[in-house]
Amino acid sequence: VLLGPSGNTDSIERRRAYEDVFKDSNLNIMEEQIGDWEKSKGMEFMESWIQVHGDQIDAVLSMNDAMAIGAIEAAKDAKLDDIKFFGVDGLADAAVSIEDGGLDATALQDAQVMAKEGARVAHEVLTGENKEGFEKVEIPVTLITSENVAEFIQRYTENGMLTE
């Protein structure tokens, strides 16, 4: 598991979610390292894990796409191609990696949905419809995999994040 920065709210909550989801499973977490959202640290930790655990690594769970992509590069360099890689963020680079057969999946926290929900809540506060000013907004998470990655490649190309 590649963790985000120590003390970071997103990192803490993602780690808590991993614990909740995996607590009753037979998964064995062999290593965890704080990668601070950095691709280079994902690569560095994966290189170390490969030296220690070799081909016993089945999957790498990363709290962001950049660290996952760094880990993928280390696995490719070591010619280990049976490892699954999972990230979080749904970045354009992650979509390209999925399309190229690197990353297996990423969880998109959709900025378009967040912007629309933020604008909706702001409108309600400004018009007096929402007098409290606070509202818990559930933002759906979209899993990007090889089955739907073309849709996101197109989206990122249309908005200029990727070029053809």
Phi and psi in degrees as a GROMACS rama.xvg file:
@    title "Ramachandran Plot"
@    xaxis  label "Phi"
@    yaxis  label "Psi"
@TYPE xy
-99.4821  115.208  LEU-2
-94.7515  155.962  LEU-3
-78.9012  -173.699  GLY-4
-59.5423  143.183  PRO-5
-61.2367  132.129  SER-6
84.9154  -9.28057  GLY-7
-73.8795  130.606  ASN-8
-57.1126  -44.9759  THR-9
-61.7095  -42.0829  ASP-10
-64.6114  -44.2265  SER-11
-61.3823  -47.0841  ILE-12
-68.3219  -37.702  GLU-13
-65.8684  -40.2161  ARG-14
-64.4537  -41.3537  ARG-15
-62.1088  -40.7887  ARG-16
-64.4087  -41.7057  ALA-17
-58.7364  -44.9031  TYR-18
-59.7143  -44.8397  GLU-19
-61.5919  -44.2108  ASP-20
-71.8417  -39.7884  VAL-21
-95.4179  -2.75778  PHE-22
-59.3138  -33.6236  LYS-23
-102.189  12.9726  ASP-24
-94.9847  173.548  SER-25
-99.6607  19.2087  ASN-26
-71.6499  143.507  LEU-27
-115.963  111.803  ASN-28
-82.2983  113.1  ILE-29
-82.4545  -33.0744  MET-30
-151.445  151.066  GLU-31
-139.988  136.094  GLU-32
-140.586  147.515  GLN-33
-84.2826  114.335  ILE-34
-104.444  -1.4489  GLY-35
54.6819  29.2366  ASP-36
69.0416  11.4448  TRP-37
-97.8116  129.566  GLU-38
-57.8254  -43.5083  LYS-39
-62.3851  -35.0315  SER-40
-72.7048  -34.6576  LYS-41
-59.6653  -42.7252  GLY-42
-66.9673  -45.6911  MET-43
-60.4687  -46.9447  GLU-44
-67.4476  -38.0396  PHE-45
-64.8001  -39.7706  MET-46
-58.7193  -42.5689  GLU-47
-66.0789  -44.3455  SER-48
-61.364  -38.7139  TRP-49
-63.8512  -40.0867  ILE-50
-64.1606  -38.144  GLN-51
-81.8564  -43.7905  VAL-52
-109.416  -14.2329  HIS-53
54.1823  -130.823  GLY-54
-85.5146  15.0632  ASP-55
-85.6397  -3.13818  GLN-56
-83.3186  118.907  ILE-57
-92.3268  -35.1138  ASP-58
-155.492  154.795  ALA-59
-124.264  126.042  VAL-60
-107.418  119.512  LEU-61
-117.84  140.167  SER-62
-77.6171  -2.62748  MET-63
-154.41  165.783  ASN-64
-69.9379  -37.7776  ASP-65
-60.4121  -46.6565  ALA-66
-64.1132  -38.3403  MET-67
-61.973  -42.8313  ALA-68
-65.7041  -37.8133  ILE-69
-61.5714  -42.645  GLY-70
-63.9497  -38.2423  ALA-71
-60.8696  -43.736  ILE-72
-59.8512  -41.5535  GLU-73
-64.9044  -41.3076  ALA-74
-65.1714  -39.6615  ALA-75
-63.484  -43.2031  LYS-76
-59.6005  -33.9422  ASP-77
-88.1602  2.38145  ALA-78
60.7626  35.5852  LYS-79
-102.738  108.161  LEU-80
-115.876  10.7056  ASP-81
-102.8  8.73571  ASP-82
-89.5283  138.937  ILE-83
-91.841  142.425  LYS-84
-128.27  132.705  PHE-85
-130.9  136.181  PHE-86
-127.353  -176.382  GLY-87
-138.473  135.16  VAL-88
135.641  -34.3309  ASP-89
68.5733  36.4249  GLY-90
-69.9353  161.073  LEU-91
-58.2956  -42.3848  ALA-92
-60.5597  -35.4988  ASP-93
-67.7794  -40.5377  ALA-94
-61.9367  -42.862  ALA-95
-62.2797  -42.1304  VAL-96
-62.7829  -41.2384  SER-97
-62.5528  -45.8015  ILE-98
-60.2447  -34.8652  GLU-99
-86.0055  0.356389  ASP-100
86.2377  15.5812  GLY-101
-89.0445  -77.7302  GLY-102
-72.5556  138.828  LEU-103
-86.0687  -34.6323  ASP-104
-165.141  155.494  ALA-105
-140.862  150.801  THR-106
-101.102  116.634  ALA-107
-86.5923  123.455  LEU-108
-96.5536  98.4908  GLN-109
-68.7887  110.521  ASP-110
-62.2631  -34.0248  ALA-111
-63.7998  -43.7273  GLN-112
-66.0865  -42.7055  VAL-113
-60.1878  -43.0621  MET-114
-63.7259  -44.6044  ALA-115
-62.9399  -43.7779  LYS-116
-66.6385  -39.4987  GLU-117
-63.1299  -42.8834  GLY-118
-65.7552  -38.6908  ALA-119
-62.8858  -46.848  ARG-120
-64.702  -41.8299  VAL-121
-60.8888  -43.4013  ALA-122
-60.5165  -44.5906  HIS-123
-63.663  -37.616  GLU-124
-68.2494  -45.1243  VAL-125
-67.4566  -31.5437  LEU-126
-88.8166  -3.58244  THR-127
86.1342  -2.88084  GLY-128
-64.2137  -33.6809  GLU-129
-117.364  97.3615  ASN-130
-80.1218  -21.8079  LYS-131
-73.956  -38.3827  GLU-132
83.9251  -3.11182  GLY-133
-123.879  141.556  PHE-134
-158.133  134.033  GLU-135
-80.0743  121.679  LYS-136
-110.457  123.515  VAL-137
-86.3493  119.021  GLU-138
-102.267  118.1  ILE-139
-66.1221  145.295  PRO-140
-104.72  132.04  VAL-141
-106.432  126.68  THR-142
-83.968  122.225  LEU-143
-100.373  122.582  ILE-144
-133.831  -176.431  THR-145
-61.961  -25.3791  SER-146
-70.6566  -31.8446  GLU-147
-122.377  7.16448  ASN-148
-63.1559  -30.8831  VAL-149
-58.9092  -37.908  ALA-150
-60.1457  -39.563  GLU-151
-79.591  -33.6819  PHE-152
-59.4856  -44.9958  ILE-153
-62.3493  -45.694  GLN-154
-59.9952  -45.8192  ARG-155
-70.6705  -29.5322  TYR-156
-70.3478  -43.6784  THR-157
-63.8869  -35.1139  GLU-158
-91.8595  6.10814  ASN-159
87.8304  3.09692  GLY-160
-76.9808  -22.4452  MET-161
-129.741  151.775  LEU-162
-113.944  152.615  THR-163
